[in-house]
Amino acid sequence: MNDTDWMRHALVLAARAESEGEVPVGAALVRDGEIIGEGWNRPIGTHDPSAHAEMLALRDAARRVGNY
């Protein structure tokens, strides 16, 4: 996959955010051609002002990798 493919995936995540009534933003963290973290905006639904796509992608990556 290339950068365009990864951006398309982020747009799919953004569409998920929009379907949940959130601002449509998605984020994917890729390392060595593999997604290690992903997220979409969820501050409204989670009542968490820090639940932005980028932050959730970082948290997801930390869980998957087992490190911060």
DSSP file (Angstrom, degrees, kcal/mol; ACC not computed):
  #  RESIDUE AA STRUCTURE BP1 BP2  ACC     N-H-->O    O-->H-N    N-H-->O    O-->H-N    TCO  KAPPA ALPHA  PHI   PSI    X-CA   Y-CA   Z-CA
    1    1 A M              0   0    0      0, 0.0     2,-0.2     0, 0.0    32,-0.0   0.000 360.0 360.0 360.0 155.4    0.0    0.0    0.0
    2    2 A N     >  -     0   0    0      1,-0.0     4,-2.0    31,-0.0     3,-0.4  -0.623 360.0 -85.8-119.3-179.1    1.1    3.6   -0.5
    3    3 A D  H  > S+     0   0    0      1,-0.2     4,-2.4     2,-0.2     5,-0.2   0.853 125.8  56.0 -57.7 -37.0    0.3    6.9    1.2
    4    4 A T  H  > S+     0   0    0      1,-0.2     4,-2.2     2,-0.2    -1,-0.2   0.907 106.8  50.0 -63.3 -40.9   -2.8    7.4   -0.9
    5    5 A D  H  > S+     0   0    0     -3,-0.4     4,-1.9     2,-0.2    -1,-0.2   0.905 110.4  49.5 -63.1 -41.8   -4.2    4.1    0.2
    6    6 A W  H  X S+     0   0    0     -4,-2.0     4,-2.1     1,-0.2    -2,-0.2   0.893 109.7  51.5 -66.3 -38.2   -3.5    5.0    3.9
    7    7 A M  H  X S+     0   0    0     -4,-2.4     4,-2.1     2,-0.2    -1,-0.2   0.890 106.6  54.3 -64.5 -38.3   -5.2    8.3    3.4
    8    8 A R  H  X S+     0   0    0     -4,-2.2     4,-1.8     1,-0.2    -1,-0.2   0.905 107.4  50.9 -60.4 -40.0   -8.2    6.5    1.9
    9    9 A H  H  X S+     0   0    0     -4,-1.9     4,-2.1     1,-0.2    -2,-0.2   0.917 107.9  52.0 -63.6 -42.5   -8.4    4.4    5.0
   10   10 A A  H  X S+     0   0    0     -4,-2.1     4,-2.2     1,-0.2    -1,-0.2   0.870 107.4  53.3 -61.4 -35.9   -8.3    7.6    7.2
   11   11 A L  H  X S+     0   0    0     -4,-2.1     4,-2.2     2,-0.2    -1,-0.2   0.854 105.2  53.5 -68.2 -34.2  -11.2    8.9    5.2
   12   12 A V  H  X S+     0   0    0     -4,-1.8     4,-1.6     2,-0.2    -2,-0.2   0.917 109.8  48.4 -62.9 -42.6  -13.1    5.7    5.9
   13   13 A L  H  X S+     0   0    0     -4,-2.1     4,-2.0     1,-0.2    -2,-0.2   0.885 108.8  53.7 -63.8 -38.7  -12.5    6.3    9.6
   14   14 A A  H  X S+     0   0    0     -4,-2.2     4,-2.4     1,-0.2    11,-0.2   0.896 105.6  53.2 -62.2 -40.3  -13.6    9.9    9.1
   15   15 A A  H  X S+     0   0    0     -4,-2.2     4,-2.3     1,-0.2    -1,-0.2   0.865 105.9  54.1 -63.1 -35.3  -16.9    8.7    7.6
   16   16 A R  H  X S+     0   0    0     -4,-1.6     4,-1.0     2,-0.2    -1,-0.2   0.924 107.7  49.8 -63.7 -43.5  -17.4    6.5   10.6
   17   17 A A  H ><>S+     0   0    0     -4,-2.0     5,-2.5     1,-0.2     3,-0.9   0.938 110.7  49.8 -58.5 -46.8  -17.0    9.6   12.9
   18   18 A E  H ><5S+     0   0    0     -4,-2.4     3,-1.9     1,-0.3    -1,-0.2   0.888 105.9  55.8 -61.0 -39.5  -19.5   11.5   10.8
   19   19 A S  H 3<5S+     0   0    0     -4,-2.3    -1,-0.3     1,-0.3    -2,-0.2   0.737 106.3  52.6 -66.0 -20.7  -22.0    8.6   11.0
   20   20 A E  T <<5S-     0   0    0     -4,-1.0    -1,-0.3    -3,-0.9    -2,-0.2   0.277 125.5-102.5 -95.4   9.0  -21.7    8.8   14.8
   21   21 A G  T < 5S+     0   0    0     -3,-1.9    -3,-0.2     1,-0.3     2,-0.2   0.671  82.5 126.3  80.7  17.2  -22.5   12.6   14.7
   22   22 A E  S   <S-     0   0    0     -5,-2.5    -1,-0.3    -6,-0.2    -2,-0.1  -0.540  75.4 -81.7-100.6 168.2  -18.9   13.6   15.2
   23   23 A V        -     0   0    0     -2,-0.2     2,-1.7     1,-0.1    18,-0.3  -0.575  57.5-109.3 -65.6 130.0  -16.7   16.0   13.2
   24   24 A P        +     0   0    0      0, 0.0     2,-0.4     0, 0.0   -10,-0.2  -0.445  67.6 133.5 -75.8  86.9  -15.5   13.8   10.3
   25   25 A V        -     0   0    0     -2,-1.7    16,-2.1   -11,-0.2     2,-0.3  -1.000  26.6-179.8-132.5 134.1  -11.8   13.2   11.1
   26   26 A G  E     -A   40   0A   0     -2,-0.4     2,-0.3    14,-0.2    14,-0.2  -0.937   5.5-165.2-129.1 155.3   -9.9    9.9   11.0
   27   27 A A  E     -A   39   0A   0     12,-2.7    12,-2.3    -2,-0.3     2,-0.4  -1.000   5.4-172.5-143.3 141.3   -6.3    9.0   11.7
   28   28 A A  E     -A   38   0A   0     -2,-0.3     2,-0.6    10,-0.2    10,-0.2  -0.999  12.5-151.4-133.9 132.3   -4.1    6.0   11.0
   29   29 A L  E     -A   37   0A   0      8,-3.5     7,-3.0    -2,-0.4     8,-1.3  -0.910  19.3-169.0-102.0 124.3   -0.6    5.4   12.2
   30   30 A V  E     +A   35   0A   0     -2,-0.6     2,-0.4     5,-0.3     5,-0.2  -0.945  11.0 178.5-120.2 132.4    1.5    3.3    9.8
   31   31 A R  E >  S-A   34   0A   0      3,-2.8     3,-1.1    -2,-0.4    -2,-0.0  -0.993  73.7 -12.3-133.3 127.3    4.8    1.7   10.5
   32   32 A D  T 3  S-     0   0    0     -2,-0.4    -1,-0.1     1,-0.3     3,-0.1   0.873 130.1 -51.4  52.5  41.8    6.7   -0.5    8.0
   33   33 A G  T 3  S+     0   0    0      1,-0.2     2,-0.4   -32,-0.0    -1,-0.3   0.669 118.9 102.8  75.5  17.6    3.6   -0.8    5.8
   34   34 A E  E <  S-A   31   0A   0     -3,-1.1    -3,-2.8   -33,-0.0     2,-0.4  -0.995  74.4-117.1-135.5 137.8    1.3   -1.9    8.7
   35   35 A I  E     +A   30   0A   0     -2,-0.4    -5,-0.3    -5,-0.2     3,-0.1  -0.599  32.2 172.0 -71.7 124.4   -1.4    0.0   10.6
   36   36 A I  E     +     0   0A   0     -7,-3.0    28,-0.3    -2,-0.4     2,-0.3   0.509  67.4  10.6-108.8  -9.6   -0.3    0.1   14.3
   37   37 A G  E     +A   29   0A   0     -8,-1.3    -8,-3.5    27,-0.1    -1,-0.4  -0.947  60.9 174.6-165.0 145.9   -3.0    2.5   15.4
   38   38 A E  E     +A   28   0A   0     -2,-0.3     2,-0.3    18,-0.3   -10,-0.2  -0.989   5.9 161.0-151.0 157.8   -6.2    4.1   14.2
   39   39 A G  E     -A   27   0A   0    -12,-2.3   -12,-2.7    -2,-0.3     2,-0.3  -0.985  20.1-147.9-166.6 166.7   -9.0    6.3   15.5
   40   40 A W  E     -A   26   0A   0     -2,-0.3   -14,-0.2   -14,-0.2   -26,-0.1  -0.962  47.1 -75.0-140.6 156.7  -11.8    8.7   14.6
   41   41 A N        +     0   0    0    -16,-2.1    11,-0.2    -2,-0.3   -19,-0.1  -0.245  55.3 155.2 -55.9 133.1  -13.2   11.7   16.3
   42   42 A R     >  +     0   0    0      9,-2.8     4,-2.1     6,-0.2     6,-0.3   0.146  27.3 118.5-145.3  21.9  -15.3   10.7   19.3
   43   43 A P  H  >>S+     0   0    0      0, 0.0     5,-1.2     0, 0.0     4,-0.8   0.861  80.3  48.5 -65.3 -33.2  -15.4   13.6   21.8
   44   44 A I  H >45S+     0   0    0      2,-0.2     3,-0.6     3,-0.2    -2,-0.1   0.969 115.7  41.3 -69.5 -52.5  -19.1   14.1   21.6
   45   45 A G  H 345S+     0   0    0      1,-0.2    -1,-0.2     2,-0.1    -3,-0.0   0.808 122.6  39.6 -67.2 -31.0  -20.1   10.5   22.1
   46   46 A T  H 3<5S-     0   0    0     -4,-2.1    -1,-0.2     2,-0.2    -2,-0.2   0.499 100.1-130.0 -96.0  -4.7  -17.6    9.8   24.8
   47   47 A H  T <<5 +     0   0    0     -4,-0.8    -3,-0.2    -3,-0.6    -2,-0.1   0.888  68.9 128.1  54.1  40.3  -17.9   13.2   26.6
   48   48 A D    > < -     0   0    0     -5,-1.2     3,-2.1    -6,-0.3    -1,-0.2  -0.939  50.7-160.2-130.2 106.8  -14.2   13.4   26.4
   49   49 A P  T 3  S+     0   0    0      0, 0.0    -1,-0.1     0, 0.0    -5,-0.1   0.662  93.2  56.1 -64.4 -13.7  -12.7   16.6   24.9
   50   50 A S  T 3  S+     0   0    0      1,-0.1     2,-2.0    -7,-0.1     5,-0.1   0.427  74.7 104.9 -94.7   2.2   -9.4   14.8   24.2
   51   51 A A    <   +     0   0    0     -3,-2.1    -9,-2.8     4,-0.1     2,-0.2  -0.257  46.8 146.7 -83.3  53.2  -11.0   12.0   22.1
   52   52 A H     >  -     0   0    0     -2,-2.0     4,-2.6   -11,-0.2     5,-0.3  -0.541  63.0-107.6 -84.2 156.1   -9.8   13.4   18.8
   53   53 A A  H  > S+     0   0    0      1,-0.2     4,-2.3     2,-0.2   -26,-0.2   0.874 118.1  50.3 -51.9 -44.9   -8.9   11.0   16.0
   54   54 A E  H  > S+     0   0    0      1,-0.2     4,-2.1     2,-0.2    -1,-0.2   0.912 111.7  47.0 -64.8 -43.1   -5.1   11.6   16.4
   55   55 A M  H  > S+     0   0    0      1,-0.2     4,-2.5     2,-0.2    -1,-0.2   0.910 112.8  49.2 -65.3 -41.9   -5.1   11.0   20.1
   56   56 A L  H  X S+     0   0    0     -4,-2.6     4,-2.5     1,-0.2   -18,-0.3   0.868 109.5  52.5 -66.9 -35.3   -7.2    7.9   19.8
   57   57 A A  H  X S+     0   0    0     -4,-2.3     4,-2.4    -5,-0.3    -1,-0.2   0.908 110.2  48.3 -65.3 -41.3   -4.8    6.6   17.1
   58   58 A L  H  X S+     0   0    0     -4,-2.1     4,-2.3     2,-0.2    -2,-0.2   0.918 112.6  48.0 -63.9 -43.3   -1.8    7.2   19.4
   59   59 A R  H  X S+     0   0    0     -4,-2.5     4,-2.1     2,-0.2    -2,-0.2   0.907 111.6  50.5 -63.7 -41.3   -3.6    5.4   22.3
   60   60 A D  H  X S+     0   0    0     -4,-2.5     4,-2.7     1,-0.2    -2,-0.2   0.914 110.4  49.7 -62.3 -43.4   -4.5    2.5   20.0
   61   61 A A  H  X S+     0   0    0     -4,-2.4     4,-3.0     1,-0.2     5,-0.4   0.906 108.2  53.0 -63.1 -41.7   -0.9    2.2   18.8
   62   62 A A  H  X>S+     0   0    0     -4,-2.3     4,-1.9     1,-0.2     5,-1.1   0.908 111.7  46.5 -60.7 -41.4    0.4    2.2   22.4
   63   63 A R  H  <5S+     0   0    0     -4,-2.1    -2,-0.2     2,-0.2    -1,-0.2   0.942 115.7  44.5 -64.0 -47.7   -2.0   -0.6   23.2
   64   64 A R  H  <5S+     0   0    0     -4,-2.7    -2,-0.2   -28,-0.3    -1,-0.2   0.902 120.5  39.0 -65.7 -41.5   -1.1   -2.6   20.1
   65   65 A V  H  <5S-     0   0    0     -4,-3.0    -1,-0.2     2,-0.2    -2,-0.2   0.759 102.9-129.0 -81.6 -25.7    2.7   -2.1   20.4
   66   66 A G  T  <5S+     0   0    0     -4,-1.9     2,-0.3    -5,-0.4    -3,-0.2   0.765  78.1  78.7  81.6  26.1    2.8   -2.5   24.2
   67   67 A N      <       0   0    0     -5,-1.1    -1,-0.3    -6,-0.3    -2,-0.2  -0.965 360.0 360.0-155.6 163.7    4.7    0.8   24.6
   68   68 A Y              0   0    0     -2,-0.3    -6,-0.1    -3,-0.1    -5,-0.1   0.447 360.0 360.0 -92.4 360.0    4.0    4.5   24.6
